[in-house]
Amino acid sequence: MALINETALITGATSGIGYELAKLFAADKARLVIVSRGEEMLWQVSKEFRDLGAPDVTIIPKDLSIPGAAEDVYARTKELGINISILVNDAGVGEHGYFSEIDLEKEDTIINLNVVSLVHLTKLYLRDMLNMDHGRILNLASIASYQPTPTLAVYAASKAFVLSFTDALIHELQDTGITITALIPGPADTDFFRKAHAENTKAALDNPQDPAKVAKAGYEGLLKGKHHVTSKFSVQAQVAMSTAMPNEAVSSMASTYMKEKK
């Protein structure tokens, strides 16, 4: 599917699922705006995306966990005269450990990145999309959206927020030309667990999903206007089970995945 008239802004585009999504957009000839903290890595992947077929790649080095960063990104695209028709809110972070023992600053980083910046970017670009009556938004949720997760408490709560927020907007936008999609992966083979200091947990080591396959499912679902996208039957089964079970039982089940694998 050619996206030659579309411009996609992708956060977290230098690694993991965001990187794989950017490759798919590039191959379909979309113009890209890529956002991440590391400027050097942004330049490196921007060349790769151009080689794949993106006619234009704009980089915006920005740490979206810092208050006001989302507004800075929006202002920069306006300054450059770039109209965003596809928004991919991929950037996210977690921290493994007991809530009482994790530094509050780290929890603030999770909330600011996973929730606040996502809401701000969505608010700013959605208003422009409504003026055009055209646009697509992809929000990265998680199986954790359905599972209160001990030792990953704030991260799981942030993803529950993302799913609830997306579902509410699905209803609000149903009579417009804008679609919004939640991508719901299980544990994936990305840098997430290492950065969260959870690389030795059962979730990290037990057959994590290929981020390229997760991205492909999310990309195809976004273009079809699907509301929820999972990339693996086992994730669908976990969603169904987590929805049916009491939260206390779900939380107990989720805690086993976050224990170190022996």
Buried (B, 14 or more C-beta within 10 A) or exposed (E): EEBEEBBBBBBBBBBBBBBBBBBBBBBBBBBBBBBBBEEEBBEEBBEBBBEBBBEEBBBBBBBBBBEEBBBBBBEBBEEEEBBBBBBBBBBBBBBBBEBEEBEEEBBBBBBBBBBBBBBBBBEBBBEBBBEEEBBBBBBBBBBBBBBBBBBBBBBBBBBBBBBEBBBEBBEEBEEBEBBBBBBBBBBBBBBBBEBBEBBBBBBBBEEBBBBBBBBBBBBBBBBEEBBBBBBBEEBBEBBEBBEEBEEEEBBEBBBEBBEEEE
